[in-house]
Amino acid sequence: MLPDHRTYEDTPSDEVPVIKFFTPDGGATWWLSEYDPQDEVLFGLCDLGMGFPELGYVSLPELEAVRGALGLQVEIDLWWEGTMADAKRAAKA
């Protein structure tokens, strides 16, 4: 479960926990840290596999509609345990 939007607004990135979502048959990854249930919008680091990861917002319905090259839907990485700082390092790798 992600905390409400803006929960970590003034928190250093090495302390902000994230949930990792990814396309198992593609190169897209989202490390998300906050959720606004009213607008169904998530905030975090988005890497669509084009080499330009960026912090931003993603719509939950749009994320649920994403399909990879083989038609697989976005999954949660159940083994990811990291912070936003870890996500930034992973996105640069």
C-alpha positions as CSV (number, residue, x, y, z in Angstrom):
1,M,0.0,0.0,0.0
2,L,1.3,3.4,-1.0
3,P,1.0,6.4,1.4
4,D,-1.2,9.4,0.5
5,H,0.1,11.9,-2.0
6,R,2.8,14.3,-0.7
7,T,3.5,12.2,2.4
8,Y,7.3,12.3,1.7
9,E,7.4,15.8,0.2
10,D,10.2,17.0,2.5
11,T,11.9,13.6,3.1
12,P,15.4,12.9,1.7
13,S,15.2,10.4,-1.2
14,D,17.4,7.9,0.7
15,E,14.5,7.5,3.2
16,V,11.5,7.4,0.9
17,P,10.3,3.7,0.4
18,V,9.0,2.7,-3.0
19,I,7.1,-0.1,-4.6
20,K,8.5,-1.3,-7.9
21,F,6.3,-2.1,-10.9
22,F,7.6,-3.4,-14.2
23,T,6.7,-5.0,-17.5
24,P,8.0,-8.6,-17.4
25,D,8.2,-8.7,-21.2
26,G,9.5,-5.1,-21.8
27,G,11.8,-2.5,-20.5
28,A,9.5,-0.3,-18.5
29,T,9.8,0.2,-14.7
30,W,8.1,2.4,-12.3
31,W,9.3,3.0,-8.7
32,L,6.3,4.6,-7.0
33,S,6.2,6.2,-3.6
34,E,2.9,8.0,-3.2
35,Y,-0.8,7.6,-4.3
36,D,-3.6,10.1,-4.6
37,P,-6.8,7.9,-4.3
38,Q,-9.1,10.8,-5.2
39,D,-7.5,11.3,-8.6
40,E,-6.1,7.8,-9.0
41,V,-2.6,9.2,-9.6
42,L,0.7,7.8,-8.5
43,F,4.0,9.6,-8.0
44,G,7.5,8.2,-8.5
45,L,10.4,7.5,-10.8
46,C,9.3,6.3,-14.2
47,D,11.6,4.6,-16.7
48,L,9.9,3.6,-19.9
49,G,13.0,1.9,-21.2
50,M,14.2,4.7,-23.5
51,G,17.1,5.8,-21.3
52,F,15.4,8.8,-19.8
53,P,14.0,8.0,-16.4
54,E,12.2,10.9,-14.7
55,L,10.2,11.8,-11.6
56,G,6.6,12.3,-12.4
57,Y,3.0,11.3,-12.1
58,V,1.3,8.3,-13.7
59,S,-2.4,7.5,-13.8
60,L,-3.4,4.2,-12.1
61,P,-5.9,3.3,-14.9
62,E,-3.2,3.9,-17.5
63,L,-0.6,1.8,-15.6
64,E,-3.2,-1.0,-15.4
65,A,-3.7,-0.8,-19.1
66,V,0.0,-1.1,-20.1
67,R,1.0,-4.3,-21.8
68,G,4.5,-5.4,-22.8
69,A,5.6,-6.8,-26.1
70,L,4.0,-10.2,-25.4
71,G,0.8,-8.7,-23.9
72,L,1.7,-9.2,-20.3
73,Q,0.5,-6.7,-17.8
74,V,2.5,-4.6,-15.3
75,E,3.5,-6.6,-12.2
76,I,4.7,-5.6,-8.7
77,D,8.3,-6.7,-7.9
78,L,7.6,-8.6,-4.7
79,W,11.3,-8.9,-3.9
80,W,12.2,-5.2,-4.3
81,E,13.1,-3.5,-1.0
82,G,14.5,-0.1,-1.5
83,T,14.2,3.7,-1.3
84,M,13.8,6.3,-4.0
85,A,17.6,6.8,-3.9
86,D,18.0,3.1,-4.7
87,A,15.5,3.4,-7.5
88,K,17.5,6.3,-9.0
89,R,20.7,4.3,-8.9
90,A,18.9,1.3,-10.5
91,A,17.4,3.5,-13.2
92,K,20.9,4.7,-14.2
93,A,22.4,1.2,-14.4
